[in-house]
């Protein structure tokens, strides 16, 4: 199994639970990719997509699960949308797919609309997880991603933004979801 782990805005590879997840997955004999996405303090959407395309150039998409946090979920969706084969899975962690008016990332979301008809054609499985008290992203914005993907979100009580500040330096549930798809 191939796992791509993507950090969000103002993040970096290995932050929050991501370094822990990479180590656990490698211990379980998975191939893990965790790129440093360019200019994470003020990213450009097409640069993030280009970085993901470069990282995934020779990876069989039918054996790929993408785990994306926050803003990088939009880039994961962009990647899946233009994929030439079906991607095995996407796990959205506090992710969103629409502009909700936050100055920090509104410009990024306005760069491109996500074509969910294409995403859903190229995606075999999706999981949407978010906290019931996310301090950054409104609940209705988090919920709408599940609606677009046709899945019931998994809402984590007192989960916040599912990052280190919310107590998530490890995240065993993500490992469980990935292992369910590797059997």
Number of C-alpha atoms within 10 A of each C-alpha: 21 21 22 20 24 28 24 23 18 12 19 19 16 18 15 22 18 24 15 16 21 21 14 15 18 12 10 12 11 16 15 19 17 19 17 17 22 16 14 16 13 13 19 17 20 14 14 23 19 15 16 22 15 11 14 16 10 8 14 14 22 16 15 20 25 26 24 24 28 24 26 29 25 26 25 24 26 23 21 25 22 13 17 10 14 20 25 21 24 25 22 28 25 30 25 28 23 19 15 14 11 11 9 11 17 13 16 19 21 11 11 13 12 16 14 17 11 15 22 19 14 23 22 14 17 20 20 23 25 27 22 17 18 18 12 11 20 13 17 10 16 26 22 17 24 21 12 14 19 13 15 14 19 15 17 15 10 14 20 21 25 25 21 13 11 16 15 16 16 18 16 12 10 18 16 11 13 19 14 9 13 13 6
